Amino acid sequence: MPDIRFIHPDGREDGFEAPDGVSLMQAATGFGVDGIIAECGGSAICATCHVYVEPRWVDSLPPPDDNEQALLDNTAAERRPTSRLSCQIRLGPELQGLTVHVPERQT
């Protein structure tokens, strides 16, 4: 079970264990993380689960596909080099300790 942390724009943190195999978005919505709206439920069509991955974790993730890249170009908050859609990050033991930042807005 990966330990994951969400850091909010005001510095508040949500940290918890999440089961292997679920998406980061599913874990966030299941644990009630504010700021992860996930309007499309993980279908990769809305970009309301945008997060900023801590730089040290970027190389641990598979690169975003073309669809995710296109959605990241249209996020409500600034796109950064570490921007990802949390619905496209599948949790597993290799992501134990993953830390992401929640953008100021999703819509």
C-alpha positions in Angstrom: 0.0 0.0 0.0 1.7 3.2 -1.1 1.9 6.2 1.2 1.0 9.3 -0.7 0.9 13.0 0.1 -1.1 15.8 -1.4 0.1 19.3 -0.6 -2.4 22.0 -1.0 -1.7 25.6 -2.1 -2.1 26.8 1.5 0.5 24.4 2.7 -2.0 21.9 4.3 -1.2 18.3 3.7 -3.3 15.2 3.2 -1.4 11.9 3.6 -2.7 8.4 3.6 -2.1 4.8 2.4 -3.8 3.8 -0.8 -4.1 0.4 -2.3 -1.9 -0.8 -5.1 -3.5 -0.7 -8.6 -5.8 2.3 -8.1 -5.2 5.6 -9.8 -3.9 8.5 -7.8 -7.2 10.3 -8.6 -9.2 7.3 -7.3 -7.2 7.4 -4.1 -7.7 11.2 -3.8 -11.4 11.2 -4.3 -11.9 8.1 -2.1 -10.1 9.9 0.7 -11.8 13.2 0.1 -8.8 15.3 -0.9 -10.0 18.8 -1.6 -9.1 20.2 -5.0 -9.2 17.0 -7.0 -12.5 17.4 -8.7 -12.3 14.5 -11.2 -15.5 15.5 -13.1 -15.0 12.7 -15.7 -14.4 10.0 -13.1 -11.0 9.1 -14.6 -11.8 8.9 -18.3 -9.0 11.4 -19.1 -11.4 13.9 -20.8 -11.6 16.8 -18.3 -8.3 17.6 -16.7 -9.9 18.4 -13.3 -7.6 16.0 -11.5 -4.4 18.0 -12.5 -1.5 17.7 -10.0 2.1 18.9 -9.8 4.3 15.9 -9.1 7.3 16.5 -6.9 10.3 16.7 -9.2 12.1 13.8 -7.6 9.2 11.5 -8.6 8.8 12.5 -12.2 11.3 9.9 -13.6 9.4 7.2 -11.6 6.3 7.7 -13.7 5.7 6.6 -17.3 5.6 9.6 -19.6 2.2 11.1 -20.4 0.6 9.9 -23.6 -0.6 12.2 -26.4 -4.1 12.5 -25.0 -2.8 13.5 -21.5 -0.4 16.0 -23.1 -3.3 17.6 -25.0 -5.4 17.8 -21.8 -2.5 19.3 -19.8 -2.3 22.1 -22.4 -5.8 23.1 -21.3 -5.8 22.9 -17.5 -7.3 25.7 -15.5 -4.1 26.3 -13.5 -0.7 26.9 -15.0 0.8 23.9 -16.7 4.3 23.2 -15.3 7.0 20.7 -16.3 5.8 18.4 -13.5 2.1 18.6 -14.4 0.2 15.3 -14.7 -3.4 14.1 -14.6 -3.8 12.1 -11.4 -6.2 9.7 -13.2 -3.3 8.6 -15.4 -1.0 7.7 -12.5 -1.4 4.0 -11.3 -0.2 3.4 -7.8 2.1 0.6 -6.9 5.0 -0.2 -4.6 7.4 1.8 -6.8 5.5 5.0 -5.8 5.7 4.5 -2.1 6.1 8.0 -0.7 4.8 9.8 -3.8 4.2 13.5 -3.1 2.1 15.8 -5.4 0.9 19.4 -5.1 -2.7 20.4 -5.8 -3.1 23.4 -8.1 -5.0 26.5 -6.9 -7.9 25.7 -9.2 -9.2 23.0 -11.4 -12.0 24.8 -13.2 
